[in-house]
Amino acid sequence: MESVNPKESKGSFGLLFLAVLIDLLGFGIIIPILPFLIQDVDPDRSGVLLAMLLAVYSLAQFVSAPVWGRLSDRIGRRPVILVGLIGSSFGFALFGIVRSYALYLVARVIAGIFTGATLPTSRAYIADITPPQDRARRFGLLGAAFGIGFTFGPAIGSLLSLDIFLIPGLPTQAPAALFAAFLALVNFLLAVRRLPESLVIKGEIVVSPPLKTQLLDLSQIPQIPLLFVIFTLTTLIFSGFETILPLFANLVDNRINETNIGYFFAALGVLIAIFQSSAVGPTVNRIGEERTIIVAITLQALGFGLLAFASSIFLLGLVIIPLSFGTALLNPSVNAAISNRVPMNQQGSGLGVTSALGSLGRVIGPLFGGLLYDEISPGAPFLINAFLLIILFLAVFQPLTRGSVATQPAE
């Protein structure tokens, strides 16, 4: 590969960071609006209808991301990122002006398809412009955009749901959705002017093996299948929790609505960020990745079990403390445990399979939580989550704590 100008690399990375941040902000901004929008469509089926809106978005990303990735190998990263940004802007804008559930679905699918272009292609772009020794740091910084988007997006969405921002003649979701569209459009214009092409090697395209083949190969590594199960199931559970929480909170106290539920999500995000920055490293250093995973599953099970019986805003706030602590410990520990077991020449494959399993969890989780909410009871998704986590704890405790595995992957 040709040498990369450090100044150009730094500037391009800043634009990519902004692109990913705006995509995640756009997703987070409309989270507070969706549950209460769906209640106006059919209050008796609000759980399933809401779950479908979230699931189709993740499904569209899951299906489209590999296609966009292969296309970026052929025509370059820049055009794919530009198409992703302008398409995301269109999808957000469409969601802001439609009034029927069918068109809500269409708008979410469009947004999912085009964010499926931006996110993975940004990672490929970073690999193009960054020396190998610096890639982990930059990927970590890019991951921070996800946390910022999740933390501040819902809060912005709640703020834009206030009556003073309503636009005459447009539906209630218009201010937040159109603001998300505006952010994506601004980022598109910046990228048009300042984002150069990064793909400097021309030649034969190396085609990755199918996901099934990669999964089977990685599953031959000891404990990797178990870690994949932990990651997929806990992602599924948490995505279902995110879906149902606004509806459940509104039942606990009808003062909780689209104008303030975003601040609850923001508090959850801030707590997770605080715990991840202050507690994960010392905990893993003291008891190891395996036991940290066990502790995290225990805290999540406790949090979900208590959440099902929360009957006030105070109790809701209290319960998110063990829940956020468990979540903060779990994700980095599982990812580190997978990385430390996968050989260096399969790290990319391991990351890709883990990402794909997470996407599937985010497709199934909202549907699972929505069905339980509608068909059994509002608290049922959280009780079932706690039950599944207890079973997971019992299943993985002995295999994970049987003995330590080398912290460096085999060559």
Secondary structure, DSSP 8 states (H G I E B T S, - for coil): -----HHHHHHHHHHHHHHHHHHHHHHHHTTTTHHHHHHHH-GGGHHHHHHHHHHHHHHHHHHHHHHHHHHHHHH-HHHHHHHHHHHHHHHHHHHHH--SHHHHHHHHHHHHHHHHHHHHHHHHHHHHHS-HHHHHHHHHHHHHHHHHHHHHHHHHHHHHTSGGG--TTS-TTHHHHHHHHHHHHHHHHHHHHH--------S-------HHHHHHHHTTSTTHHHHHHHHHHHHHHHHHHHHHHHHHHHHH-TT-STTTHHHHHHHHHHHHHHHHHHTHHHHHHHHHHHHHHHHHHHHHHHHHHHHTT--SHHHHHHHHHHHHHHHHHHHHHHHHHHHHHS-GGGHHHHHHHHHHHHHHHHHHHHHHHHHHHHHT-TTHHHHHHHHHHHHHHHHHHHHHHS----SS---
